[in-house]
Amino acid sequence: MKKMIAAALILVANGAMAEPDMDKYNKSCAVCHATGAANAPKTGDAAAWEPRMAKGMEALVASVSNGMNAMPPKGMCFDCSDEDYMALIEYMAKPAE
């Protein structure tokens, strides 16, 4: 039983995060994060995202919700949930393939 629980926790820790909604990414995040406009960390640039990710997901979601620097509140994704933001952040912070 303990092994099953440990295996489940490993699966969760290794990316059972929801896949991002690419329509939401393309309509909101990509405007700045695909190009680095307004000093936004580029999607796939793990080094640029590393210090941000070190703050923790809760702080990053709060930054998106409230706006930060040139990023407007909600990152222009007004129908995104916190779970959407988490999946989009994970996607953008993941090293480019």
C-alpha positions in Angstrom: 0.0 0.0 0.0 2.8 2.4 0.9 4.5 1.7 -2.5 1.2 2.5 -4.3 0.9 5.8 -2.5 4.5 6.7 -3.1 4.1 5.9 -6.8 1.0 8.1 -7.0 2.9 11.0 -5.4 5.8 10.6 -7.8 3.3 10.7 -10.8 1.8 13.9 -9.4 5.2 15.5 -8.8 6.5 14.5 -12.3 3.9 16.3 -14.3 0.4 15.3 -13.8 -0.3 19.0 -14.0 -3.1 19.8 -16.4 -2.1 20.5 -20.0 -2.3 24.2 -20.8 -5.2 25.5 -22.9 -3.2 26.6 -26.0 -6.0 28.9 -27.2 -5.7 30.8 -23.9 -1.9 30.9 -24.3 -2.1 32.1 -27.8 -4.8 34.8 -27.1 -3.1 36.2 -23.9 0.3 34.9 -22.8 2.0 34.6 -26.2 1.6 38.3 -27.0 4.5 39.1 -24.7 6.0 35.7 -23.6 6.7 34.4 -27.1 8.9 37.4 -28.0 10.0 38.7 -24.6 8.1 42.0 -25.1 8.2 44.4 -22.1 10.9 42.2 -20.5 8.5 39.2 -20.1 10.4 35.9 -19.7 10.2 34.0 -23.0 8.3 30.8 -23.2 10.8 27.9 -23.0 13.7 30.0 -21.5 14.1 28.0 -18.4 17.0 30.2 -17.1 14.8 33.3 -17.2 11.9 31.5 -15.5 14.1 29.9 -12.8 14.1 32.8 -10.3 10.4 33.4 -10.8 9.6 29.7 -10.3 11.7 29.8 -7.1 9.1 32.2 -5.6 6.6 29.4 -5.7 3.4 28.8 -7.8 1.2 30.7 -5.3 3.2 33.9 -5.7 3.3 33.5 -9.5 -0.5 33.1 -9.7 -0.9 36.1 -7.4 1.3 38.1 -9.8 -0.8 37.1 -12.8 -4.0 37.8 -10.9 -2.9 41.2 -9.7 -0.7 42.2 -12.6 3.0 42.9 -12.3 5.3 45.4 -14.1 3.9 45.7 -17.6 1.7 42.6 -17.3 -1.9 43.7 -16.7 -4.1 42.0 -14.1 -5.2 38.5 -15.2 -2.6 38.6 -17.9 -5.4 39.5 -20.3 -7.0 36.1 -19.7 -10.2 37.0 -18.0 -11.7 33.6 -18.2 -8.6 31.7 -16.8 -8.9 29.9 -13.5 -6.0 29.6 -11.1 -5.5 26.1 -12.5 -5.3 27.5 -16.0 -2.7 30.0 -14.8 -0.7 27.2 -13.1 -0.7 25.1 -16.3 0.2 28.0 -18.5 3.1 29.0 -16.1 4.4 25.5 -16.1 4.2 25.4 -19.9 6.1 28.7 -20.3 8.8 27.8 -17.7 9.5 24.4 -19.2 12.7 24.3 -21.2 12.2 24.6 -25.0 12.6 21.3 -26.8 
